[in-house]
């Protein structure tokens, strides 16, 4: 279960890589970890004689971005350039869109008989994602969002309960969606 996430309300960079923090946390580190896990997941699948699982926590906000960065020759360089940082909500949405692109491409290259790769959007969950935001935003999360337990059940459903038919698929609140 790849579930790391950050919503930054301003420009920050990762001290170890120099990349913008939300890009580093939400996409680059997640993508790298998925690659590092694949050999282990494939071996475990072979040893057990059944597919293993790799589930990415996603968000429907990936559909909310115009993804202006796609117009440039080097998307990562543009995303890592402070002068193009702009709106924090759009940045979060772009990083979640990159996750979707990554997971779907990875699933197209890995057999679902070896590793079932899927994505889950648990909806709004009061996880502390907006801990750097205002008390109003944090209150909104508590009022509107699911509890951590409810969100966790949706994540577990995607990672453990759903079958091989979810390989390369996006689930939103426990349902397959396009």
N, C-alpha and C positions, 0 to 999 in steps of 0.2 A: 504494500500500500504506500504509494508515493503521495504524501499529504502535506508537505511543507508549503508554506505560503506566507507572504508578507504584503501588506498594503502600506506603502510609504506615502506620507503627506508632503514630501518634499524631496529634493535631490540628495541622495546619499550614495556612497560607493562602498563596495566590499573591500575591506583593507587587504585581504589576501589576493584578490584578483584585479582590483581597480574597476571592475564593472559596476554599473548602476545597480543598487541593491535589489530592487524588485525584479529586474531582469535576471540577476544572478540567482536569487533565491527561488523565484517562481518558475523560471525556465531552465537556465543553464545548468544549475546543480541537479535539478530533477532529471534532465535529459542525460547528464553524465552518469548519475546513479543508475538509471534504467539500463544503460549500456553495461555498466559494471556488474549488474545483477543478472543479466541475460545468461552468461555461461553457467552460473550456479543454478538458475531456474531450469535451464535445458538439461543439465546433468541430473537434477532432482527429478525432473519429468521422466527421464530415461530410467533412472533407478526405481521409481515408483510405478512406472507403466501407466501414468495418467498425466494430464496437463497440469502444470503449475499456473499461478496467477500473477499478473502484474496490473494493478489498478492505479490509475492516475486520478487524483481529486481534481475536478475541473470546476467550471463555473459558467453559468449561462451568459455572463458578461462578455464572454468571448465573441458574442454576436453583436455587441454594442459599439464596436470600434469601426471607424472608417478605414483603419489600418493604413494611414498615410505613408508610413515607412516603407511600404511595399514598392513605392515609386523610385526608390534609391537603388544604387548598385550594391551597396553593402548595408543590409538591414541592421546587423549587429552594431556596426560602427555608428549608424544614425541613432539607434536606441541608446548608445553609450555616450552620446554627445549632449552635454548639459544644455546647450542652447536650444535643443529640440525637445527637451523634457516635457514641457507644457502641462497639460491637465493630468492630475494624478489618477483620476478614475480611468481615463483613456489608457494610461500606462499599464495599470493593472489589467485592463481588458485585453491589451495587446499581448501581455505576457501569458494570459490564459489562452489566447488564440494560438500562440506559438506552441503551447502545450498540446492543444488539440491537433495541430499540424504534425507535431513530433510523434504523438502516440499513434495516430492513424497511419503515418508512414512506417513506423516501427512495426505495427501490426501487419502491414502489407508485406513485410520482409521476414516475418516469423510465423511459422505454422501454428494455428490455434490448437492443433493436436499436441503441440509441445508446450506452448505458453499462451494462455488466454490473456490478451491485452485489451483492457477496456478503460473507459473514462466514466466518472460519476460526478454529476452536479447534485450536491445534497440540498441546494437551495440556501436560503439565509440561515446560518447557524451562529449562535452567540459563542464564538470561540476566542474572542479577544483579537481578531484580525485587525480591528480598527483601534487598537490600544493607544496608538499615537495620535488619534483624532480627538475631536472635542467630546465633551460629556454628552452633548446632544446626539452625536453619531453613536456613541457607545450605548446610550439609552435606547436608541432606535433598534440596535442589535438585540438588546435584551427584550424589548417589547415585541418586535416582529419575528426575530429569529427563533429557530428551533433550539431546544436545549442541546448541549454537547452529546448527551446520551442519544437523543433522537437522530442527530446528524451522524453519530457513530454507527447506529443501526443501518442507515442508508449506505454508508461506506462498506460495512461488513456484508450487506446484501450483494453489492456489486462484486466484492472481492471473493466471497465464499459461496454464496447461494446461487447467483446467476450462473448459467451454463455456458458452454462453448459457443452457443449462438450469439453471445455478446462480444466475441472476438472482433476487434476493430470497430466497436460500436460505442456510441455515446448514450449513457443513461441519465435521465433527469428525474430525480426524486423517485427512483426505482423502476422507471419505465423507459423502454427503448424509444429513442426519438432520433429523427434525421438531423 
